[in-house]
Each structure stands twice: as structure tokens, then as C-alpha cells.
Amino acid sequence: MLFISIKSWKHPTSLLYISLAFLVLGEVGRISLPFFGQELLILDLLVLFSFFLYIFSAWWRRKNIVLGKLFIPFFLFVTVAFLSLLFQIHHFENTELFISFSYLVRFIAYFGLYIIARNETIKPYCLFLFLLIIALALAALGFIQFVFYPDFSSMETFGWDPHIGRLLSTWFDPNFLGGFFSFIILLILNVLFDRKQNKKEKLFLGLTAFILFVALVLTFSRSAYLMFFVGLVLTGLRAPRVLIVVILFFIVSIFLVPRAQERVQEMVGSMFALAINSYDYGMDETAKLRVASWEESFSIFYDHPLLGIGYDTMRYEKLNRGDITDPTIHSGSGADSSLLTILVTTGIIGFLFFLWMIVEIFHIAWKITKQQKVSPFIKNFSAGFVIAFFSLLMHSFFVNSLLLPFFLVLILITIGIEEQELALIEKKLSSTSS
């Protein structure tokens, strides 16, 4: 921490790079809190430390902090989330409320990364290259795990799902990891639209996309496959010819891997079963568990529609209702859907403010794509972010990805840098017109 303090005092942007680098450590960097029977990521401590360090250094340097376009909906959401906890003071144990409140503090600290990114200048191209390095490192570790440690069933005693023969890397979850690979590949595909790139750059980006695609396939994650396919369709709206080629490559690659083909068939069957409202037709056991989780979550929501049951209290509510027996299970903290989790825990009011934040994220990135005097890379990167974030939103309908710390780091830092870039563009345009 001392090294980080010294480094970040002169170069606050290093806080962002260090936070992103911890994505490679993933769940390996998880430590236990013996007094509360809970675990937290080293990344959580780093982000909290970075937030307070930056605020203090900004005050020391008399730097004016721009709160950014996300601050108002974020502040309102956090206020509702706090009230939702406060109103449950007689429903949960004090220790449970304290732990849930600590997760709200964690969410606030992660938002601090957006504040730092909004106020400190980082070139989007530097961010993009750093994300590629992180993704390649995760893929490399994933390939090693896939070959030498394919059976993850022994980790079930620590609260993890017993995956076998799937690429997990250091994230220990193929759905989240596959979503991350999909996100980065979609960024790459859209950046490749820049015709001014030289052949070496395009070769490097193409090779990186291929490696990440192989890693994505080996996660055998249906939600990640669906996310990637949605992103491909949206990317195709920008270049239909590219869409046809990439989709054909995607389909052929899936059918070359028997297990991937089986997973896709299961996904199609499950979606058809949902469409005809017949869970016994073509729906596999995993999908049935996910639907059951949604039904349990909606039943909780109907009892507390306005403010919810309290931010991050779902594991304790499920425990009280008998839906789970072990509060340490990692999947017990959510509803297998990010938006549904927010709806259940903060009610309709908190849900609307959270949606406001999402809309602002889209608006910032989309606005850059409409600027005329902006570099092709910035425009394509922003378009890629819009597509990747929308695809992630679809992904979050099936897993709790939007609230995962690793995705919070990725999204909040990226949109902070995007907003900083937009402010610079608008400043140049205003000075030119005047």
C-alpha cells in the first residue's frame, strides 16, 4: 500500500491501472474475515483505499473535482439503498445489516474509480491496450487451468459451483469470464473498423480476438455465447458484410466443438420452453434452477415493492425463507439477474435510479460516436463500448454480472475516461466556434 500511495500521489491515474490489473488476480485474491464469516477481495480494499487517497490528495492539491453526469442518479440510488437497509433494522440481525451496509460502502468506493477517471486524463487508446493485456493474461491462465485443473468440484466446499471441463481462469466462474471475453472481443471488432490502422496493428488485434474467442468457446457459457451473438448482430448494423463473415465463423466454430454445440442446443431448448411457458419441455436442470431463482426473487419483491428488502440482504432473506441453507454460497447473494437483484433489494424506486445510471452511461458513449471532429479510434471504441455494454446488459439478465466487482471496475473506469474525452472534445468545439 505504501508503494501505491507514493506512486499515486504524483500519478493518480496509476490507481486506475492498478485496479484494472487486479482483474487478473480474480477470485484468487479473496481473503476471509473471521469475525463475520465473510470474504472480500483484495481488490475491494484497494479500491476503497484508492478512493480515500484520491479525495485526500485532491483536497491537498486544491484540485476541483468534477462529479460527472452519473453522480446525481448514483447519489439518489445510494440514498434509496441506505434507506432500504434502515427500514429493515428490525428484520435482520445487526451483524447481517452491518455486512450488507459494508457492501453498499464498497459500491460507493467502486464509483470512486469513475470519479478518478473523470478527473484525470487517460487516453482511451492506452486503456484499450491495457484491457487487451489483461484479457490475454486471463485467457493464458485459463488455458493452463483448463489443461491441468479441469475438475473444479473440490471447490464446492468453499461455496463455488463444481464446474468440470470448463475454462474458469482466476475468476472461478465461466459465465462471468465468458462475459468479459465477449466484452473485449466486441471492443476489438469495432476498433478494427478504423481503416487507418496499419497491417501490424490489425494482425495483433485479429490474433488477440481469435485467442479470446477460443477462450470464450471453452467457457461453455450459454449466457456468454448469447451476449457475444447479440453484440455481433449490433456490430453488423455498422458493417453487414463483416457480420455475415463473423457470424458464420462463430457458428462453424461452435459446431466444431461438440460440447459447445450441446450447450447451444440446451440454450435454444430452454428459451423455447420459456416462450411456451412449459418448463418441462427442453429445459435443462441449470435453466430450471435459474427460473426457480427468478420466481423466488419476484415473490420477495411482491412483499416489499417500494424500497425492497435492503441492499445486499438477499442471502439473509433467502436463509430466513428456507430457500438456501448455507449463507456462504456465492450464488446466494443475488437473483441470477442483476436488474432483478436491484429490484428486489432496493425496490421500484431504487431500480428506477439504477436504470437512470445505465441510461447515462449509454448517453455519454453514444454522444461521442456522433461527434464529427474526433479520431476514428475514439469513435469506433465508443461505438464498441455501447455495443459491448448493451450486450453485457443482456448477459446480466441471466447472471448477476453488472454488480460483479470485476465488471464494475471495467465499466466505471471506461465510462469515466469516455466522459473525460467527451468534455475535451466539447471544449475544443466551443473554443473553435467562439
N, C-alpha and C positions, 0 to 999 in steps of 0.2 A: 504493500500500500504506500510505503514511503517513496518508492521509485515512481509510482503512478502520480503521487502528489507533486513531486518535483517536476516531472515531465509535463503534467497537465497544467501546472501553474503558468508556464510560459507558452504552452501549446494546448489550449483547451480541446482542440479537435482530436487530440490523442485519446481523450476519453471515449469518443465515438468509435475509433478504430479498435481500441482495446475491448470495448463491449461487443463489437461485431466478432472479434477474434475468438471470444469465449463461446461462440456458437459451435466451434469445432470441438470444444471440450464436452458440450452437451450435458447429458444426464450423468456422465462420469463425475462432473463437478458438483455433485449433490452431497450435502452434509446433513447430519442428524442433529436435532435439538432435543436432547434427552429429557429436559424438564417438561416439554409439551408433547412429546411423542410425535413430532412433526419433522419434516425435512425441508430444506431450502437449497436453492442453487447458489454456488459461489457468485454466479452472475448477478443474483439478486442483491447480494451485499455490495458488489462492485458498482452496480447501477445506483443504489442508494447512496453510497459514498461519493460517487461522481456527481450526483445531483446536489448534495450539500456543498461539496468542494467548489463546484462551478458557481453556485449562488454566492458563496463567501468571496471567491476570487473576483467575481463581477462587482460586488459591493466594494471590495478593497481597491479595485481599479476605477471605481466610479463609472462603470460601464452601464449604459442604459439597456435594459433587457426588453426586447420585443416579445410579447407573449404569443403572438401569432394568431391565425384565424381559427385554430382548433381550440383555443383556450376557453372561450365562452361556453360552447357545448360541453367541453370537458369539465369545467368548473360546475356547471349545473348537474351533470351526470354524477360527479363525485359527491355533491351535496345530497342528491337523492339516495345514492348508495349508502352514505353515512346515516341518513335518517332511517333508511330501511333496516339498518343494524340497530339503531337506537330504539326503534319501536318493537324489537324482538328481545329486549333486555330481560323479560320475564319468561321467555320461551326457551332460551338456550342457557347453558352453563356459562359462567364468567370466563372460564378458560377458552371455551369454544368461541365466544364473542371476541375475545382478545385475539385469537388466531385469525379469525375472519377479518377483523379490523387491520391486522398486520398485512394481510393480502391486499387490502384497499390502499394501505400506505405504499406497498410495493407497486401497485398500479400507478400511483401518483409519481413515484420515483422513476418509473419507466417513461412516463410522459415527460419527465425532465430531459430525457435524451432528445426529444423533439425540440424542446426549448434551446438546448445547446446547439443542435443542428440548424435551427432557425437563425441563431445569432452569430454563429461562427462560419466562416466561408470554407466550404469544401467543394471542390469541383465534382460534378456528377460523374465525370469520366473516371476520376480516382476512386470514387465509391464503387462504380461498376466493376473495375478491375479487382478491387479488394473482395467484392462479393464472389467473383469468379474463383479467386484463390480459395476462399472459404468453402465454396461448393465442391471444388476439386479435392480439397483435403477431406471433406466429409465423405465424398464418393470413394476415395482411396481407402480410408479407414473402413468404410462399408464393405468394400470388396474383400478386405482382409478378414473382417468378421464373418462374411458370408462363406468364406472358404474354411476358416479354422474354428469358427464358433457358430455354426448354423442353428444349433438347438438352444433356444433361449428358455426352455421350460424350467430350468433350475432357478431362474429369476422370479418365478411365480411367488415364491415365499417372501419376496421383497415388494410385492404389490404390482409387478409388471405382468403383462399378458404373455402367455407361453408360446411365442411365435417360433415356428420351426421352418428352416429353409427360406428365410426372407432377409433381405438386406435391411439392417437396422442402424448400422454405424454406431455413433455415440449417443444418438437420440433415443434409442431403445424402443422406437415406435415407427413402424413402416409407413403409417398413414401421414404422420406429421412430416417425416423425412421426405416421402414422395411428394408431398405438397410443396416443400421447399425446393426440391429439384425442378418441379414443374414451373414454379415461380421464376427461377433463374433462367431456365431454358426459354421461357416466353420472353423474358427481357432480351436474351441473346438474339432470338429470331427477329424481333422488331428492330434491334440495333443494326442487324445485318442489312436493313433496307437502305442504309447510308451508302450511296454509290461512290462516295469519295474515299472510302476505305481502300487501302492497298491490299494486295493479294495475301500478304503475310498475316495481316490483321484478320481478314476473312477466314483464312485457313485455321488460325488459332481459335477463333470464335466457333467455327464449324466443328473442329475437333473437340472443343470443350463441350459443346452442345451434345455431341454424339456420346461422349463419356458419361455425361449426366443423364442422358436418355437411357443408356444401358443400366445405370444405377436405378433410375426410376422404374424401369420394367421389372427389375429384380426385387423391388419392394413388394410387388404383387398386391399393391393397394388399389382397390377399386375406386375409392374416393379421389386418389391422386390421378388415376387414369382419366376419370371424368373431368377433373379440374383441367388437366392438360388438353383434353379434347375440346372443352369449352373455349380455352384460350386459343387453340388452333383455329377454331371457327371464327372467333373475333379477329384474330390476326389475318385470316383470309379475307375479311372485309376490306383490308388495306391492300391486299395483293392476291386476287383469286387464283392466279397461276401457282403461286407459292403454296397456297392452301392445298390444292389438289395433290401436288407432289408430296408435301409433308404428311398429309392425312393418309395417302397410300402407303408411304414408308412406315407410318405408325401402325396401320392395320396389318401390314405384312409382318412387321417385327413382332407384334402381339401373337399372330397366328404361328410364328416360328417357334414360340415358346409355349409348350403345352399347358403349363400351369397358368400362365398369363391368359391364355385363351379360355381356360376353365373359369378364371376369376371374372373375366368379362361376361361370359355366359351367365354366371351367377348374378352379376350386377343387372344384366338385362332382365333376367327372370324375376329378380326382386322388385325392380321398377315396374314391371308389368303386373306383379301381384299387388303392389300398392295402388296402381291405377285402377284395377278392378275390385279393390278392397277385399282381396282374398289372400290372407297371409299364408295359407297352407299351400297355395299354388306357386311353385317355382321359387319360394323364398328360403334361402339357406339360414342356418342357425344364427350366424352373426347378424344378419339383417333383421331377424326376428328379435334378437336382443336389443338392437338399436331402436326398433319400433316400440318395443316394450318400454325402453328408457324414455322415449318421447311421450308415450301415454302417461307414464308416471309423472313426468315433469309437468304436463298440462294439468293433471289432476291437482298438483301442488299449486300451480298458478291460479286455478279457479278459486282456491281458498284465500289467496292473497293477491288480487288482481292489480291494485293501485301501486303499492310500494314493494311488493314481493316479500320474500321471507328473510331478506337480509343478504348483503353482498357476501358471496363465497361461503354460504352456510348450507349448501345443498347436501354435502356429505353428512352433516349432522341431522338434517331433516329426513334424509333417506334412512339414516340409522334409527331415528325415532319411529318412522313408519314401518320399519322392518324390511325395507327394500334392499338394504345391504347389511351385512353383519360385521364387516371389518372396515373401520373408517380410514385405514391407512392405504386402501386400494386407490391407485392413482386415478382410475376411471370414475371413482365415486364422487369427485368434486364438481362434475358438470353433468350436462344433459345430452351428451353426444351431439351437441349443436351449440355453437357459440351464441347465436342470437336467442335461442330458446333459453340458454343459461342466463343471459342478461334479463330476459323477460321474467323468468321465474324468481330471480334473486332481487331485482330492483323494480319489478312491476312495469305497468304500461308507461308510467312517467319516465322512469329511468331508461326504458327501452327506446322511447322517442328521442331522448337526448343523445343516446348512443348512436342511433341512426343519423342524427344531425352531424355527429363527428364523421361518420362514414361518408356522408354526402359532401362534407367539406374537403375530405381527402380526395375524392374524385374530382371535385371542382378545381382544386389547386393544380393537379396534374393535367387535367383536361385543358385548362386555360393556357398552359404552356404550349400544348400542341397546336393551339390556334394563333400563336404569335408568328408574325411574318419574319421579323429580323432576329432569328435565333438559329443557332447552328443545327445542321441535320442530326448530329448525335443527340443533342438535348431534346429535340422534337421527337425523335424515334425512341429514345429512352423513356420519355414521359408517356408516350403512347403505349409502350411496352408495360410501363408500370400500371397504367389504367387497366389494361387487359389482364395483367397478372393479378392485380388486386381484386378485380371483379371475379376472376376465376377462383381466387382464394376464398372469396365470399361464398361462392357456390360450394367449395370444399368444406367450409365451416358449417354448412347445413347438416353434415354427416359426422363431423368430429369437431372438438372444441378448439379449433386451430387459431381463431382470431385472438383468443386470450392467452395462448401459449407464450411464455416469455421470449422464446426464440423468434417468433413472428412479430411480437411487439417491438423488439429491437430492430428488426428488419424494416417494418412499416414506418415506425415513428421517426427513425433516423432518415430514411429515404424521403419521406414527405417533408420533413424539416428542411432538408437540403433543396428539395424541389421548390419549396416556398421561398427560401433564400434566393434561389436562382430567379424565380418569378419577380421578386422585388427588385433585383438588379436590372432585369430586362425592362420592367416598367419605369424604373428610374432613368435608364438610358433613353427610353422613348419620350419621357416627359421633358428631359433636358434638350433633346433634339428638336422637339416641336416648339419649345419656348425660344 
